[in-house]
Amino acid sequence: MDARTLHDIAAIPDPLDRARAASSAMTTLQGQSVELSRIRRQAIIEAQESGGLRQEDIARHLGVTPGRVSQMKKAGAGPAHQAPPGPTEPRPRVLVERALPTPPSVRGSKSLYLTEAERQGLTAERKMLYIGREPASDHVAAGLRTEPGEDVIARRKMFWANGVPVRISTSYFRTDVAEGTRLAEEGFVLPTLQAAIEELGHRFSHATETLTARPPTPYEADLLEVPGEWVVQILRVSVSTDDMPIHALETVCAASRHTFPIGQVAGSDQF
């Protein structure tokens, strides 16, 4: 299902028809996901048995680890709608810190994640996945004070630590803030995203950060390689001095690969 289909569903005027269409699409996607897992599993088995390929060869061709190939084979083996299995092989132990609230010195750096990882002695990688319009989810729409399903500008990135996928991060902007600016252009924004926002005349007032623990979507589980595990979603909404929500940053973290140190305000707490 592409973003345009989601936009069409979100634009259905009658709320009951809209809910029915959303439920139908979700059922279809669930069924497709199960069937695609079976097709992928059978293709891997065929490549091994008929093509004589080793698991390492298949992993190299698919751009994943051999352990991920094992997960793919196991994921499509059970009956429909069975809960996905946990990891079948141990992954390299990686634990990334994500401090809350975000320290200002980190927020203003070239990259929040690269700065965090460097301080922790990790080898960090990042890749831009998507830049463009997409319909706002309920929580993003609430943060940006727009309507669910209304188009927003999204900038989605993927992050690794020591070669292990750890988080997916997406910056969301209202179209009246970002469209036609560097915030909607391809590639990473230099020198920093924060500088580009301030160039547009916006001045930071305050931010709220909300953590939600939940099962991953199929898309997230596949990218983060966390079948059967949970993720932690952090939504940080930054508001300008004009009381306009400028930037909603959604970070989806592989829960087993993160810790979240939470700072306290000095002088205003008790034992």
C-alpha positions as CSV (number, residue, x, y, z in Angstrom):
1,M,0.0,0.0,0.0
2,D,1.5,3.4,-1.0
3,A,1.1,6.8,0.7
4,R,-1.5,7.9,-1.9
5,T,-3.8,5.0,-1.0
6,L,-3.5,5.9,2.7
7,H,-4.3,9.5,1.8
8,D,-7.4,8.4,-0.1
9,I,-8.6,6.4,2.9
10,A,-8.0,9.3,5.2
11,A,-10.0,11.6,2.9
12,I,-13.2,9.6,3.0
13,P,-15.8,12.0,4.4
14,D,-18.0,9.6,6.4
15,P,-16.1,8.5,9.6
16,L,-17.7,5.1,9.7
17,D,-16.9,4.5,6.0
18,R,-13.3,5.7,6.7
19,A,-13.0,3.3,9.6
20,R,-14.4,0.4,7.6
21,A,-11.9,1.2,4.7
22,A,-9.0,1.4,7.2
23,S,-9.9,-2.0,8.8
24,S,-10.3,-3.6,5.4
25,A,-6.9,-2.3,4.3
26,M,-5.3,-3.5,7.5
27,T,-6.7,-7.0,7.1
28,T,-5.5,-7.1,3.5
29,L,-2.0,-6.0,4.5
30,Q,-1.9,-8.7,7.3
31,G,-2.9,-11.4,4.9
32,Q,-0.3,-10.2,2.3
33,S,2.4,-10.1,4.9
34,V,1.8,-13.7,5.9
35,E,1.7,-14.8,2.3
36,L,4.8,-12.9,1.4
37,S,6.7,-14.4,4.3
38,R,5.8,-17.9,3.0
39,I,6.8,-17.0,-0.6
40,R,10.1,-15.6,0.7
41,R,10.7,-18.7,2.8
42,Q,10.1,-21.0,-0.1
43,A,12.3,-19.0,-2.3
44,I,15.2,-19.2,0.2
45,I,14.7,-23.0,0.6
46,E,14.7,-23.4,-3.2
47,A,17.9,-21.4,-3.6
48,Q,19.6,-23.7,-1.0
49,E,18.2,-27.0,-2.2
50,S,18.1,-26.5,-6.0
51,G,20.7,-23.7,-6.5
52,G,23.2,-25.1,-4.0
53,L,23.6,-21.7,-2.3
54,R,24.8,-21.4,1.2
55,Q,23.1,-19.3,3.8
56,E,26.0,-16.8,3.6
57,D,25.6,-16.5,-0.2
58,I,21.9,-15.8,0.2
59,A,22.5,-13.2,2.9
60,R,25.0,-11.4,0.8
61,H,22.6,-11.3,-2.2
62,L,19.7,-10.0,0.0
63,G,21.9,-7.5,1.8
64,V,21.2,-9.0,5.3
65,T,23.0,-11.1,7.8
66,P,23.0,-14.9,7.8
67,G,21.1,-14.8,11.1
68,R,18.4,-12.7,9.3
69,V,18.1,-15.4,6.6
70,S,17.4,-17.9,9.4
71,Q,14.7,-15.7,10.7
72,M,13.1,-15.3,7.3
73,K,13.0,-19.1,6.9
74,K,11.4,-19.6,10.3
75,A,9.0,-16.6,10.0
76,G,7.1,-18.2,7.1
77,A,7.0,-21.8,8.4
78,G,4.2,-21.6,10.9
79,P,0.4,-21.5,10.3
80,A,-1.2,-18.2,9.4
81,H,-1.5,-15.6,12.1
82,Q,0.9,-17.4,14.5
83,A,2.9,-15.0,16.6
84,P,6.4,-14.4,15.0
85,P,9.3,-16.2,16.6
86,G,12.1,-14.5,18.5
87,P,15.7,-14.3,17.1
88,T,17.1,-17.7,16.1
89,E,20.7,-16.7,16.4
90,P,22.4,-14.4,18.9
91,R,23.2,-10.9,17.5
92,P,26.3,-8.9,18.5
93,R,25.4,-7.2,21.8
94,V,24.8,-3.5,21.2
95,L,23.4,-1.1,23.7
96,V,22.8,2.5,22.7
97,E,22.0,5.3,25.1
98,R,19.1,7.7,24.3
99,A,19.1,10.4,26.9
100,L,15.8,12.1,27.9
101,P,15.2,14.9,27.8
102,T,17.5,15.5,24.8
103,P,20.6,17.5,25.9
104,P,20.7,20.9,24.1
105,S,24.4,20.3,23.1
106,V,23.3,17.0,21.4
107,R,20.2,18.5,19.8
108,G,22.2,21.3,18.2
109,S,25.0,19.0,16.8
110,K,25.3,17.8,13.2
111,S,23.5,14.6,14.1
112,L,21.8,13.7,17.4
113,Y,22.5,10.0,16.8
114,L,26.1,10.3,15.5
115,T,27.0,12.5,18.5
116,E,25.4,10.1,20.9
117,A,27.1,7.1,19.4
118,E,30.6,8.8,19.2
119,R,30.4,9.6,22.9
120,Q,29.6,5.9,23.7
121,G,32.5,4.6,21.6
122,L,30.2,3.0,18.9
123,T,30.8,2.9,15.2
124,A,27.7,4.7,13.8
125,E,26.2,4.6,10.3
126,R,23.1,6.4,8.9
127,K,21.2,6.3,5.7
128,M,18.4,8.5,4.3
129,L,15.4,6.3,3.4
130,Y,12.7,8.8,2.3
131,I,12.0,12.5,1.8
132,G,8.6,13.7,0.7
133,R,4.9,14.1,1.4
134,E,3.0,11.4,3.3
135,P,-0.3,11.4,5.3
136,A,0.1,12.2,9.0
137,S,-0.6,9.5,11.6
138,D,-2.8,10.3,14.5
139,H,0.0,11.0,17.0
140,V,2.0,13.1,14.5
141,A,-1.1,15.0,13.5
142,A,-1.8,15.8,17.1
143,G,1.7,16.9,17.7
144,L,1.8,19.2,14.7
145,R,-1.8,20.4,15.3
146,T,-3.1,19.2,11.9
147,E,-5.6,16.7,10.8
148,P,-4.9,12.9,10.7
149,G,-4.3,11.9,7.1
150,E,-3.4,15.4,6.0
151,D,-0.1,15.6,4.1
152,V,3.1,16.4,6.0
153,I,6.7,16.5,4.9
154,A,8.6,13.5,6.1
155,R,12.4,12.9,6.3
156,R,13.1,9.3,7.3
157,K,16.5,7.9,8.3
158,M,17.9,4.6,9.4
159,F,20.7,4.1,11.9
160,W,23.2,1.3,12.8
161,A,25.6,0.8,15.7
162,N,28.6,-1.5,15.1
163,G,26.8,-2.8,12.0
164,V,23.5,-3.6,13.9
165,P,20.3,-1.8,13.1
166,V,19.1,0.2,16.1
167,R,16.6,2.9,15.2
168,I,14.5,4.6,12.6
169,S,14.0,8.3,12.9
170,T,11.6,10.5,11.0
171,S,11.3,14.3,11.1
172,Y,7.8,15.6,10.3
173,F,6.9,19.1,9.3
174,R,3.7,20.9,8.4
175,T,3.6,21.7,4.7
176,D,3.1,25.4,5.5
177,V,6.4,25.2,7.3
178,A,8.6,23.0,5.1
179,E,7.4,23.0,1.5
180,G,9.6,24.9,-0.8
181,T,12.4,25.1,1.7
182,R,15.6,23.1,2.4
183,L,13.6,21.0,4.8
184,A,11.9,19.3,1.9
185,E,15.0,18.9,-0.3
186,E,16.9,15.6,-0.9
187,G,19.9,14.6,1.2
188,F,21.0,15.5,4.7
189,V,20.4,19.2,5.6
190,L,23.8,21.0,6.3
191,P,25.2,22.2,8.5
192,T,22.3,21.0,10.7
193,L,18.5,20.6,10.6
194,Q,18.3,23.0,13.5
195,A,20.1,25.8,11.6
196,A,17.9,25.3,8.6
197,I,14.8,25.7,10.8
198,E,16.2,28.9,12.4
199,E,17.0,30.3,8.9
200,L,13.3,30.3,8.2
201,G,12.8,32.7,11.2
202,H,11.5,30.2,13.8
203,R,12.8,30.5,17.3
204,F,12.7,27.6,19.8
205,S,10.4,27.9,22.8
206,H,9.9,24.4,24.3
207,A,9.6,20.7,23.5
208,T,7.8,17.7,24.8
209,E,9.0,14.1,24.5
210,T,6.7,11.1,24.8
211,L,7.8,7.5,25.1
212,T,5.5,4.6,23.9
213,A,6.4,0.9,24.1
214,R,4.7,-1.1,21.4
215,P,5.0,-4.0,19.0
216,P,6.7,-2.9,15.8
217,T,4.9,-2.6,12.5
218,P,6.0,-5.2,9.9
219,Y,8.0,-2.5,8.1
220,E,9.8,-1.6,11.4
221,A,10.4,-5.2,12.3
222,D,11.9,-6.0,9.0
223,L,14.3,-2.9,8.9
224,L,15.3,-3.3,12.6
225,E,15.5,-7.1,12.4
226,V,13.4,-7.5,15.6
227,P,10.7,-10.1,14.8
228,G,9.0,-11.0,18.1
229,E,10.5,-8.1,20.0
230,W,9.2,-4.7,20.9
231,V,10.2,-1.2,20.0
232,V,10.2,2.1,22.0
233,Q,8.7,5.1,20.1
234,I,9.9,8.6,21.1
235,L,7.9,11.5,19.8
236,R,9.6,14.9,20.4
237,V,7.5,17.9,19.4
238,S,9.3,21.3,19.2
239,V,7.2,24.5,19.5
240,S,8.3,28.0,18.4
241,T,8.0,31.2,20.4
242,D,5.0,31.9,18.2
243,D,3.4,28.8,19.7
244,M,3.5,26.9,16.4
245,P,4.6,23.2,16.4
246,I,7.6,23.3,14.0
247,H,9.2,19.9,14.2
248,A,7.8,16.4,15.2
249,L,10.7,13.9,15.5
250,E,9.6,10.3,15.8
251,T,12.3,7.9,16.7
252,V,11.6,4.1,16.7
253,C,14.2,2.3,18.8
254,A,14.9,-1.5,19.0
255,A,14.0,-1.9,22.7
256,S,16.6,-4.6,23.5
257,R,19.4,-2.4,22.0
258,H,18.7,0.8,24.0
259,T,18.8,2.3,27.4
260,F,17.0,5.6,28.2
261,P,18.8,7.6,30.9
262,I,16.2,10.2,32.2
263,G,17.6,13.4,33.7
264,Q,16.0,15.3,36.6
265,V,15.7,19.0,37.0
266,A,18.1,20.1,39.7
267,G,16.7,21.8,42.9
268,S,13.0,21.0,42.3
269,D,12.7,17.3,43.3
270,Q,12.8,15.2,46.5
271,F,14.3,11.9,47.6
